[in-house]
Amino acid sequence: MILDEFMEKKFENITSINDPVTFDNANVYVDALIHEATTNGSLDEQSADNEYTREIGRLGSMCADYESKYIKFEHLKFK
């Protein structure tokens, strides 16, 4: 599948996320990609390899790197 015109590639010229605005925008874009890919069937197969899965993986990895560098999460406490 090719990314629909509606889902034009964004963030294709970046290799890392280093500010909260880009991080927030990338998360919104990843959510939109997941929605679009789910709607058009691009995520129906668990091992799917297409433009959607590659772009989601690429940006998801950058978002995870940003989170581990700049966001401090509190540990969950269980009673």
N, C-alpha and C positions, 0 to 999 in steps of 0.2 A: 504494500500500500504506500502511496505517496501522501505526505501531509497535504490535507485539503488547502485550498486557497484561504479559507477561513482561518486555518491554523498555520499561518506563515511562520517560518522559523525566526525565532527571536534569540538573542543572546548567542548567536552562532560565532561571534567574533571574540568571545571571552573564554578564558581558560581557568579563571578562578573568580570567586565572589569575595569581596573585601569590605562591603559596606551594607548596612541594614536595608537601604532602599532597594538595591539590586537583589538582595536576598528575598525580600518580600515580593518583589515583582516576579522573580524566578519561581517562587512557590505558587503564585497565582497562575503562571503560565504552565507549570507542571500539572496542576490540578485541571486546567482546561485541556491539556493534551490527554490526560488520563480519561477525562469525560468523553472527548471526541473519539479516542481510540476504542473505548468501550462501546460507544454508540455505533461505530461503523464496523465492529467485529475484529479489529486489529489485535485485541487482547484475548480472543477466544481460546487460543492455544497457549498452554503454559510455557512452552519453549519458543514462542513466537519471536522471530527476529525480523524486524522491519524498521522503517524510519521512526515510527512512534516509540517503539521500545528502546531504540538506540538513543533518541533524544531525551526521553524520560530518564534513562539511566545516566546519561552524561550530565544533565542538569541536577538530577537527584544526588549524584556523587559530589558535585560542587556545593550543593546546599548542605550536605552532611559534613563536608570539610569545614564550611563556614561555621556550622553549629558547634563542631568540636573545638574550633579555635576561639570563637567569640561569645558563645552562649553558655552560661553556667546553669545547669539544671540541678534542682535539689533532688537528693536521693529519696526514693519512696520509703516510707516507714510503715512497717507492718506491725500490727498489734499482736 
